Amino acid sequence: MTAVQDGNRRVIEAADAAAGALGLRPGMAVAQAMAVVPGLHVLEADPTEDAASLERLARCNGLIWSTAEAVLAAGTSVVLDTGGMRRADRERIRQMAEAKGLSLQWHFVDAPQEVRRARVAERNAAKGETFVAEVSPEMFDRLEALYEAPAPAELDWELWQGPAPRTAYRDNVVHYNWHWFTRWGTGEICNNGTHEIDIARLALGADYPTAVMSTGGRHHFQDDWEFPDTQDVTFEFAGGKTIIWQGTSCNGLKPWDRGRGTAIYGTGGSMILDRDGYLLFDTKQKLVRQSLEPRQGNGVDLIGDDAATSQHMDNFLAAVRTGAPLRAPIADGAKSVHLCHLGNIAQYTGRKLRVDPATGRFVDDAEAMTYWSREYAPGWAIPM
């Protein structure tokens, strides 16, 4: 957004769509605009610089598209990271691709609103090289309202549903909230719980349990979500080992000041462990050792912003490139996911279930085994 001097006052000369969504418009006094959007940064209009900026923008867009065409011509797909908050923006990009004879598919990446708010607050505080102005809570809310969820015309709803039985489109499941509906998802235990149960299994050297039980329900919200928002699942293993997973995502309390993690209680001491490091205590609660990242990582960020995630990425790439052994083998990860499904089935049946530790299957329990598979859309069923 730029401004010019108009007599004794400065007024907005040009404002883009995002500024318009915030209630700003050409001709508005800058003082009024700054009252509407506190902390607003307004550039002085410079026709020569503006023309040069538009020319640079056109060249950048041209370079992006020409590079994309060259890569596509070489037989490789191209991923363009673009905002596309509004349907009109996405339609403009679609038309550009169509005009060049390119096939286009949208992939929408989202994060919970509280995570986005935290990122904005961190950006406001850091004031990095690209910082222009603080985004106030009021600005954040207005920009949130600017976003237009993808409609069926933009989304391949048939493809999105995958193996699930077909149903009418609904925008409150795209692209994250599908986790909480049984048609597509598996609840919080198979979302965040997978990672923590995997760590607990590693710590205990445990595979399949001998028994599983679950209790919980929807206690925080009364809505159309179908999985518990509060859940405790207990897995019993041979040798007196136990794993308890607690799903309390809707509660604001953070045990050990962590949004998630694993507490390991042993006969010789205890450990608090998450992706940011660990704290090791003796039986007298004395801290005897610790290893922590300089700052807490963001569990839903698309980049590996902690050492543990980066090491796993490096190991996976090394396995692909050189055949190096995986530190977290796929078959082992499948066992952790298996436990999550056992927990959900225990929740469905409402009772303790016995499990064969050699196979991970239920012992003499016809009712529990009715949940062993799911209903598939025609053509998607997997022979069991």
MIGUNU-367358 format. One line per 2 residues: number of its first residue (from 0); for each residue y, x, z of C-alpha. Coordinates in steps of 0.001 Angstrom, whole numbers, plus 524288, in hexadecimal, padded with zeros to 5 digits. Example, Ala and Ser with C-alpha at 12.3 -4.5 7.8 and 13.67 -1.06 7.14 Angstrom:
residues 2
0 = 7EE6C,8300C,81E78; 7FBDC,83566,81BE4 $
//
This chain:
residues 384
0 = 80000,80000,80000; 80D83,80531,7FC58 $
2 = 81B74,80180,7FFFB; 8290F,802FA,7FA23 $
4 = 836B4,801CE,7FFA1; 83CFD,7F497,7FCAD $
6 = 84AFD,7F504,80170; 84A8E,7F6A6,8102F $
8 = 83C15,7F465,811A5; 82F31,7FA10,80D10 $
10 = 825F9,7F0A6,8064A; 8182E,7F17C,80146 $
12 = 817EA,7F478,7F2D8; 8093C,7F45A,7F06D $
14 = 7FD69,7F032,7F86F; 7EF10,7F036,7F4B9 $
16 = 7E50F,7E573,7F72F; 7E166,7EAAD,804A3 $
18 = 7EFA3,7EA62,808C3; 7F0C8,7DCA4,80368 $
20 = 7E533,7D871,80BAC; 7ECC5,7DD27,81790 $
22 = 7F836,7D44B,81406; 800A6,7DEE4,80DB4 $
24 = 8076E,7DC90,800C3; 811A6,7E2AB,7F7CC $
26 = 81F84,7DF3C,7FBF6; 81C08,7DE65,80A64 $
28 = 824B6,7E65C,81363; 81DBB,7F27F,81861 $
30 = 821F2,7EF1D,82641; 81B2B,7E1F5,824F5 $
32 = 80F0E,7E857,81F12; 80E29,7F1EC,82A5B $
34 = 80F27,7E692,833EE; 803BB,7E00C,82D16 $
36 = 7FBBA,7ECA7,82C71; 7FF45,7F5E8,837AB $
38 = 7FE22,80442,8342A; 7FF5E,80166,825A2 $
40 = 801EF,80D63,81D3D; 80B0C,80A74,811CB $
42 = 80D59,8141F,806C3; 81A7C,81568,8002C $
44 = 819E3,81082,7F238; 81AAE,81B5E,7E84D $
46 = 8195A,8163E,7DA58; 81606,823A2,7D50B $
48 = 80BD4,8264E,7DF93; 806AF,8186C,7DE9C $
50 = 80481,819F2,7D00E; 7FDF0,82700,7D254 $
52 = 7F53C,8210F,7DCE7; 7F118,815F9,7D40E $
54 = 7EE2C,81FC1,7C966; 7E5F1,827E9,7D2CB $
56 = 7DEC8,81BBC,7D750; 7DBD0,817F6,7C94A $
58 = 7D6DC,825BF,7C681; 7CE3A,8258D,7D2B1 $
60 = 7C865,81870,7CF01; 7C658,81D34,7C12B $
62 = 7BFAA,82986,7C618; 7B6D8,821A6,7CF2E $
64 = 7B27F,818AA,7C44C; 7B0BF,82356,7BA1F $
66 = 7A8B3,82B54,7C3B9; 7A091,81F60,7C702 $
68 = 79DFE,81CE6,7B88D; 799D6,82AF7,7B67B $
70 = 79087,82AA1,7C20F; 78ADA,81D9C,7BD88 $
72 = 7890E,82319,7AFE0; 780FE,82E02,7B5FF $
74 = 777C5,823CF,7BB9F; 77C90,823D5,7C9AD $
76 = 781FC,8186B,7D167; 78FA7,81945,7D740 $
78 = 79462,814AD,7E48F; 7A2F8,811E6,7E5E2 $
80 = 7A835,81018,7F3B1; 7B2DD,805D3,7F28B $
82 = 7B929,7FBE5,7FB90; 7B79F,7EF4B,7F3F8 $
84 = 7BC13,7E6F4,7FF68; 7BFD6,7DB7E,7F6CF $
86 = 7B82A,7D4A6,7EC44; 7C352,7D700,7E2A5 $
88 = 7C25A,7E5B9,7E4F8; 7B3B1,7E570,7E2B6 $
90 = 7B555,7DD25,7D68E; 7BF15,7E6E4,7D0ED $
92 = 7B54C,7F1FB,7D2D8; 7AA6E,7E9AF,7CCFC $
94 = 7B2A1,7E726,7C0E8; 7B588,7F5A7,7BF7E $
96 = 7A6FC,7F8B9,7C00D; 7A3B6,7EDD5,7B68B $
98 = 7ADFC,7F26B,7ACF4; 7A771,7FFC2,7ACBA $
100 = 799D1,7F9FF,7AB62; 795AE,7FE72,7B8F9 $
102 = 78C47,7F770,7C1FD; 7925C,7F4EF,7CF5A $
104 = 78C0D,7F16B,7DC4A; 7939C,7EF82,7E8F9 $
106 = 78E7E,7F465,7F602; 7964B,7EFE0,801DA $
108 = 79671,7F8C6,80DD2; 79B88,7F311,81A71 $
110 = 79C62,7F63C,828EE; 79E6F,7ED7C,834D0 $
112 = 7ACB3,7E9FB,8373B; 7AD13,7F0FC,84463 $
114 = 7A895,7FD7F,83D9C; 7B336,7FC4A,8335D $
116 = 7BD56,7FA10,83E03; 7B8B8,8064A,8450C $
118 = 7B9BD,80E48,83881; 7C7A7,8097B,8363B $
120 = 7CB67,80CEB,84437; 7C592,81A86,84279 $
122 = 7CD19,81C3D,835C2; 7D9C2,817E2,83C3E $
124 = 7D7D0,821E0,84712; 7D36E,82D2F,83E61 $
126 = 7DE84,82BF1,8345A; 7D782,8348F,82A88 $
128 = 7DC7C,83A3C,81DBD; 7DC02,82D32,81685 $
130 = 7E274,8257F,82194; 7EDFC,81CFA,81D6C $
132 = 7EF93,81283,827DD; 7E87C,80CA6,8336A $
134 = 7E0A2,80060,83106; 7E3EB,7F70B,83C1F $
136 = 7DA56,7ECC1,8410D; 7E2AD,7E290,83A21 $
138 = 7E1D7,7EA04,82D48; 7D336,7EB9F,82F0D $
140 = 7D171,7DCFA,830C3; 7D987,7D9F6,824C9 $
142 = 7D208,7E39F,81C6C; 7C543,7DDEA,8218A $
144 = 7C9CF,7D0D4,81C63; 7CC45,7D712,80F12 $
146 = 7BDD7,7D9ED,80D13; 7B692,7D03A,8048C $
148 = 7A7D4,7CFF3,80651; 79FE8,7D189,7F9DE $
150 = 79C88,7C4BE,7F355; 78FAE,7C205,7EC64 $
152 = 7965D,7C4E0,7DF73; 7988F,7D2FA,7E3E5 $
154 = 78BE5,7D474,7EB58; 77E1B,7D417,7E5DB $
156 = 7798D,7CAAC,7F066; 76BEF,7CA1F,7EA84 $
158 = 76A81,7D8DE,7EB7E; 77123,7D973,7F8E2 $
160 = 76709,7D066,7FEF3; 75BFD,7D9C4,7FB98 $
162 = 74EB7,7D4E4,80053; 75441,7C9CC,808A4 $
164 = 751EC,7BB94,804FC; 75D64,7B712,7FCCD $
166 = 7688C,7AF4D,802AA; 7768F,7AB72,7FF6A $
168 = 7813F,7B5CE,80052; 7886F,7B730,80D47 $
170 = 7933A,7C116,80F89; 790F4,7C316,81E23 $
172 = 784DC,7CB52,81B7F; 78A58,7D45E,810FA $
174 = 78A2B,7DFC0,81337; 786BB,7E242,82154 $
176 = 783C7,7D607,8290B; 776D6,7D3CF,8220B $
178 = 77131,7DBE2,82D4B; 771D6,7D00A,83640 $
180 = 76AA9,7C620,82DB5; 75BDC,7C5B3,82CE7 $
182 = 75BEB,7C31B,81E3E; 7611E,7D0D7,81BB4 $
184 = 7625A,7D866,82858; 75B1C,7DD2C,83440 $
186 = 76557,7DC8B,83F00; 76BB2,7E715,84725 $
188 = 75EDE,7ED52,84B48; 75C14,7F102,83D11 $
190 = 76A56,7F4B7,83B0F; 76F59,7FDEB,845B8 $
192 = 762EF,7FCF4,84DC7; 75AF8,80409,84365 $
194 = 76233,810D7,845B6; 76174,810BB,85480 $
196 = 75327,80CA6,854DB; 75056,817C1,84B6B $
198 = 756C8,82182,854AA; 74F6B,81BDE,86053 $
200 = 74274,81D0D,85911; 74599,82B2F,855CE $
202 = 748EC,82E2C,863F5; 73C77,827F3,86942 $
204 = 73369,82C74,85E6A; 72F4F,81E3D,85CB9 $
206 = 72A47,81711,850C5; 725A1,808F5,851C8 $
208 = 72632,801A3,85ED5; 71B8C,7FA74,86628 $
210 = 72450,7EECE,86939; 731B9,7E944,86616 $
212 = 73A1D,7DEAA,86C2D; 747DA,7D991,86956 $
214 = 751C4,7D0E5,86FE6; 75F65,7CCD1,86BC3 $
216 = 766E1,7C317,86394; 77431,7BF52,85E7C $
218 = 77C85,7BFB4,86AC6; 789D8,7C46A,865F5 $
220 = 78C4E,7BBAA,85A3A; 787DB,7AE51,855B9 $
222 = 787BE,7AF71,846F6; 77E51,7AF5E,83B89 $
224 = 77913,7BD28,83DAD; 76A71,7BCE1,83FE3 $
226 = 7670F,7C94E,84764; 769D2,7CC36,855CA $
228 = 776E0,7D23A,85942; 770E0,7D691,86629 $
230 = 76304,7DBDA,8668B; 75A48,7E47F,86EFA $
232 = 74D95,7E95D,868E2; 74372,7F115,87097 $
234 = 738ED,7F952,86A09; 72DAB,7FE43,8725A $
236 = 72610,80A4F,86DE3; 719CA,8113A,87252 $
238 = 71BF5,81B7F,87CB1; 725B2,81383,88485 $
240 = 730C6,81505,87A95; 73AB8,80A2C,8786C $
242 = 745EC,807CD,86EFF; 74FEF,7FD36,871FC $
244 = 7599E,7F999,8675E; 76596,7F1FB,86BD1 $
246 = 76DA9,7EAED,861A4; 77B0A,7E7F8,86767 $
248 = 78401,7EA04,85BA9; 78C09,7DDE6,85ED3 $
250 = 78F3A,7E304,86C64; 79ACD,7EC44,86DAA $
252 = 79493,7F4DD,8781E; 790F6,80272,87323 $
254 = 7869B,808E1,87BC1; 78990,81758,87D97 $
256 = 795E5,814DD,87571; 78D9A,813E3,86938 $
258 = 78CC4,808D4,85F80; 77E5E,80C01,85DBD $
260 = 774B9,81687,8615A; 76830,8196B,868D2 $
262 = 7661D,81BE3,87752; 75988,82359,87A16 $
264 = 75481,82288,8881A; 749E5,82C4B,88BB5 $
266 = 74324,8311C,89801; 74A61,83E18,89724 $
268 = 757C2,83980,892E4; 75F31,8309F,889BC $
270 = 766B2,831CE,87CFB; 77152,829E4,87657 $
272 = 77049,82C05,867B4; 7777E,8272F,85BAE $
274 = 77C26,82C72,84E99; 7874F,83384,8557A $
276 = 77E88,83BCB,85E42; 777CB,83ADB,86B5B $
278 = 77989,83BB7,87A20; 76E17,840E0,8823B $
280 = 76D0B,83D89,890C3; 76391,841AE,89B59 $
282 = 75D54,837FF,8A4C5; 7694A,83916,8ADAD $
284 = 7725B,83437,8A2DC; 7781F,841DF,8A148 $
286 = 77C59,84554,89379; 774AB,8518F,89005 $
288 = 7772F,85295,88166; 77F05,84C18,876AF $
290 = 781BD,84D5E,86832; 78C3C,84488,86291 $
292 = 793B0,84313,855E0; 7A262,8460B,856C2 $
294 = 7A53D,83796,85464; 79D4A,82B25,8541E $
296 = 797C4,827CC,846D8; 7991E,81AC3,83FFB $
298 = 78BCA,81461,83F08; 78F2B,80C07,8332F $
300 = 79721,815DE,82B7F; 79209,818D6,81DED $
302 = 793CB,82776,8200A; 78BA1,82FDE,8290D $
304 = 79617,832D1,83323; 78CD9,838A5,83D3C $
306 = 783A6,8444D,83D09; 77737,83C5C,83EC3 $
308 = 779D9,833C9,832E3; 77DF8,83F74,82AB1 $
310 = 77199,846DA,82E5D; 76928,83B48,82A55 $
312 = 7705F,83A64,81D5B; 76EA5,848FA,81AFC $
314 = 7602C,84807,81E49; 75E1A,83C7F,81522 $
316 = 764F2,8436C,809DC; 75D03,84FB7,80C6E $
318 = 7508C,84784,80BEE; 75491,841EE,7FEC0 $
320 = 758C4,84EFA,7F90D; 74EE9,8588B,7FEA5 $
322 = 7441C,85073,804EF; 74830,85436,812C8 $
324 = 7413E,84BE8,81D26; 748D4,84041,82230 $
326 = 74D2E,840E2,83064; 74C71,83211,830BE $
328 = 740CF,82E8B,827F8; 74145,8213F,82167 $
330 = 73404,81D5E,826F1; 738E1,82053,834A1 $
332 = 74545,8186C,83289; 73CCB,80D1D,82E09 $
334 = 7363A,80D00,83B76; 74363,80B4B,8421F $
336 = 746E2,7FFF3,83925; 7395D,7FA4E,83BCE $
338 = 73C96,7F9CC,84A56; 7490E,7F251,84759 $
340 = 7414A,7E7ED,8401A; 737C8,7E710,84B81 $
342 = 74376,7E490,8546C; 74869,7D97E,84BE4 $
344 = 73AF4,7D337,84B56; 73A04,7D3ED,85A33 $
346 = 74731,7CCFA,85AA7; 74258,7C273,8514D $
348 = 735FE,7BFD0,85929; 73CCA,7C0C4,8665F $
350 = 731CF,7C838,86D0F; 72BCA,7D59B,86F27 $
352 = 72381,7DA0D,863A7; 7184F,7E3CF,863D6 $
354 = 71869,7EE26,8592E; 70DD3,7F74A,85409 $
356 = 713E5,804FC,855CB; 70BA0,80A43,84AB3 $
358 = 7106A,800BC,84057; 71CB1,7FA5F,845F9 $
360 = 716F6,7ECD7,84366; 715C4,7E1D7,84D4A $
362 = 708F8,7E04F,8547D; 70224,7D30C,852DB $
364 = 70EDB,7CB7C,85153; 70ED7,7C21A,845D7 $
366 = 71C46,7BC84,8493B; 722ED,7C9D9,8497D $
368 = 71C66,7CDA1,83CAC; 722B8,7C205,835E6 $
370 = 72F5D,7C9EF,836A9; 7291C,7D61D,830C5 $
372 = 72EBD,7D351,82357; 739DF,7CB40,81E20 $
374 = 73C14,7C0C5,813EB; 73F94,7C6F4,806DD $
376 = 7467B,7C21B,7FAD4; 73D0A,7C005,7EF73 $
378 = 738B0,7CCE0,7E99A; 73CB8,7D518,7F56E $
380 = 730E2,7D35E,7FE4C; 729F2,7DFE6,80236 $
382 = 71B13,7DF20,803A0; 71759,7E1A4,811C3 $
//
